[in-house]
Amino acid sequence: MAEKPRREVAAPQRPEADDLSAEVRRSLESVVSLQAEIPEDAFTAPVLGVKRAGSGVAIDDDGLVLTIGYLITEAETIWLTTPEGRLVPAHPLAIDQESGLGLAQALDRLGLPAVPLGRSQDAQVGDPVVIASGGRRQFVEAEIVAKHEFAGYWEYLLDEAIFTAPAHPFWGGAGLFAGDGRLIGIGSLHVESAGGQDVPSDVNMIVPIDLLPPLTAQLRASGRIDKPARPWIGVYSAESEGRIVIAGVADRGPAAAAGLRRGDIVAAVGEAAVGSLADLYRGMWARGPAGVEIPIEVVRDGRSVWLRVRSVERSANFKRPRLH
């Protein structure tokens, strides 16, 4: 196993914690920091790096830690740091590609209580919340400023994400807690805007906790969801002036093999016109499970070009974690 990461000396808890409810303060004790090391030849290494750091939240009494999946994707080594500064090795148990959530299993006793899960569907815009990261017990008292669809450039879509402000500076895997201390989401991104009028800029995008319970039993048992994987083609796309533009293609992905290029404008998937990232993704996923051929119309140099892309399962490119 790799050398243990250097342990940071925990700063004393901030005085503002006294203003939090007893339930929230108790939940903060189960937030851990997380460090992961990824092989240099891993598929995600060029984009996400080989050393990743963030947070996680203990969700059962046996060391199961919920985090954001990109932190532990293809991880060879994971170390968790408890609020008391104790280092505990962990194994990447499972990643759900649809929600983006990840589970890590501590390989030694964490000694942390399970955080109770709330219901993100009950959270309302305007509700006060606390976003907490591990390591130095850093937290931000925030507010839910929006709840709506979120489409990411990496073939990712949430029907309803949670957006909070002010933004936490260490958002990856941070826990989002309601006033009663229940976990209602996991930090994923820092984005410039949640969209809409009178909504602050500089916000965090949070994955709702309601996406977890239907998956937990299957993830723990087999490390994957017992249903066909969505098709993935390996494009990075952006919305620009009402058009969907290919900003890049994965070097070893199906899109590159089929001839999609940076700068192509996506016009349609099959018979369905594409006017947003959500249209593109839903159009691809509606064709069938991973492995299906996806017909895509692009506009290139002012001309319509049809390409047929043989999709794959996203995780087929990933290195499998080694059991310790």
Long-range contacts (C-beta under 8 A, 24 or more apart in sequence): 1-77, 1-89, 1-324, 2-37, 2-76, 2-77, 4-79, 4-87, 5-35, 5-79, 5-87, 7-81, 7-85, 7-87, 8-81, 8-85, 8-135, 8-136, 9-85, 10-83, 10-84, 10-85, 10-135, 10-136, 10-137, 11-136, 11-137, 13-137, 14-137, 14-138, 14-139, 16-141, 17-137, 17-139, 19-141, 20-130, 20-139, 20-141, 21-179, 21-180, 21-181, 22-181, 23-179, 23-180, 23-181, 23-182, 24-130, 24-177, 24-179, 24-180, 24-181, 25-181, 26-113, 26-181, 27-115, 27-116, 27-132, 27-175, 27-177, 27-181, 27-182, 27-183, 28-83, 28-130, 28-132, 28-137, 28-139, 28-177, 29-83, 29-112, 29-113, 30-57, 30-58, 30-112, 30-113, 30-114, 30-115, 31-55, 31-56, 31-57, 31-58, 31-83, 31-132, 31-133, 31-134, 31-137, 31-174, 31-175, 32-56, 32-57, 32-58, 32-65, 32-80, 32-81, 32-82, 32-83, 32-110, 32-112, 32-134, 33-80, 33-81, 33-133, 33-134, 33-135, 34-65, 34-67, 34-71, 34-72, 34-78, 34-79, 34-80, 34-81, 34-90, 34-104, 34-134, 34-173, 35-78, 35-79, 35-81, 36-71, 36-72, 36-75, 36-77, 36-78, 36-79, 36-92, 37-75, 37-76, 37-77, 37-78, 38-73, 38-74, 38-75, 38-76, 39-74, 39-76, 39-319, 42-74, 42-318, 42-319, 43-74, 43-252, 43-317, 43-318, 43-319, 44-70, 44-73, 44-74, 44-318, 45-74, 48-73, 52-172, 53-172, 54-133, 54-170, 54-171, 54-172, 54-173, 54-174, 55-132, 55-133, 55-134, 55-135, 55-170, 55-172, 55-173, 55-174, 55-175, 55-187, 56-80, 56-104, 56-134, 56-173, 57-115, 57-173, 57-175, 57-183, 57-186, 58-110, 58-112, 58-113, 58-114, 58-115, 59-114, 59-115, 59-117, 59-183, 60-114, 61-113, 61-114, 63-88, 63-90, 63-105, 63-106, 63-107, 63-108, 63-109, 63-110, 64-93, 64-103, 64-104, 64-105, 64-106, 64-220, 65-90, 65-103, 65-104, 65-105, 65-106, 65-110, 66-101, 66-102, 66-103, 66-183, 66-186, 66-212, 67-101, 67-102, 67-103, 67-104, 67-172, 67-173, 67-186, 68-100, 68-101, 68-102, 68-172, 68-173, 68-186, 68-187, 68-188, 68-207, 69-95, 69-96, 69-97, 69-99, 69-100, 69-101, 69-102, 70-100, 70-102, 70-172, 71-102, 71-172, 71-173, 72-102, 72-104, 73-102, 73-318, 74-318, 74-319, 74-321, 75-321, 76-319, 76-321, 76-322, 78-104, 80-104, 80-106, 80-110, 81-134, 81-135, 82-110, 82-111, 82-112, 83-112, 83-134, 83-137, 86-111, 89-324, 91-321, 91-323, 91-324, 92-321, 93-219, 93-220, 93-223, 94-219, 94-220, 94-223, 94-224, 95-315, 96-211, 96-215, 96-219, 96-225, 97-229, 97-230, 97-314, 97-315, 98-211, 98-225, 98-230, 99-158, 99-207, 99-211, 99-212, 99-215, 100-156, 100-158, 100-188, 100-207, 101-186, 101-207, 101-211, 101-212, 101-215, 103-216, 103-219, 103-220, 107-324, 115-175, 115-181, 115-182, 115-183, 116-181, 116-182, 116-183, 117-182, 117-183, 117-209, 117-212, 117-213, 118-178, 118-180, 118-182, 118-183, 118-184, 118-209, 119-182, 119-184, 119-209, 119-210, 120-162, 120-184, 120-185, 120-208, 120-209, 120-210, 121-208, 121-210, 123-147, 123-162, 123-178, 123-184, 127-178, 127-179, 128-179, 129-164, 129-176, 129-177, 129-178, 129-179, 129-184, 130-176, 130-177, 131-164, 131-168, 131-171, 131-174, 131-175, 131-176, 131-177, 131-187, 131-204, 131-206, 132-174, 132-175, 132-177, 133-168, 133-170, 133-171, 133-173, 133-174, 133-187, 134-173, 135-170, 138-168, 138-169, 138-170, 139-168, 140-166, 140-167, 140-168, 142-166, 142-167, 142-168, 142-204, 145-194, 145-199, 145-200, 145-203, 146-194, 146-195, 146-196, 146-199, 146-203, 148-194, 148-195, 148-196, 149-278, 150-205, 151-276, 151-277, 151-278, 151-281, 152-189, 152-277, 153-236, 153-237, 153-238, 153-247, 153-277, 154-236, 155-232, 155-233, 155-234, 155-235, 155-237, 155-281, 155-284, 155-314, 156-281, 157-277, 157-278, 157-281, 157-282, 158-207, 158-208, 160-208, 161-188, 161-205, 161-206, 161-207, 161-208, 162-205, 162-206, 162-207, 162-208, 163-191, 163-194, 163-199, 163-203, 163-204, 163-205, 163-206, 164-203, 164-204, 164-206, 165-194, 165-200, 165-202, 165-203, 165-204, 166-200, 166-202, 166-203, 167-202, 167-203, 167-204, 168-204, 171-204, 174-204, 176-206, 176-209, 183-209, 184-208, 184-209, 185-209, 224-315, 228-289, 228-290, 229-289, 229-290, 229-313, 229-314, 229-315, 230-284, 230-285, 230-289, 230-290, 230-313, 230-314, 231-284, 231-285, 231-287, 231-288, 231-289, 231-290, 231-291, 231-292, 231-294, 231-311, 231-312, 231-313, 232-290, 232-311, 232-312, 232-313, 232-314, 233-258, 233-260, 233-284, 233-294, 233-309, 233-311, 233-312, 235-260, 237-266, 237-277, 237-280, 238-277, 239-276, 239-277, 242-275, 244-274, 244-275, 244-276, 244-277, 244-279, 244-280, 246-298, 250-317, 252-317, 253-312, 253-317, 254-309, 254-310, 254-311, 254-312, 255-309, 257-309, 257-310, 258-307, 258-308, 258-309, 258-310, 259-307, 260-296, 260-298, 260-307, 260-309, 261-300, 263-300, 264-298, 264-299, 264-300, 264-305, 265-298, 265-299, 265-300, 266-296, 266-297, 266-298, 267-297, 267-298, 267-299, 267-304, 268-296, 268-297, 269-294, 269-295, 269-296, 269-297, 270-294, 270-295, 284-311, 287-311, 290-314, 290-316
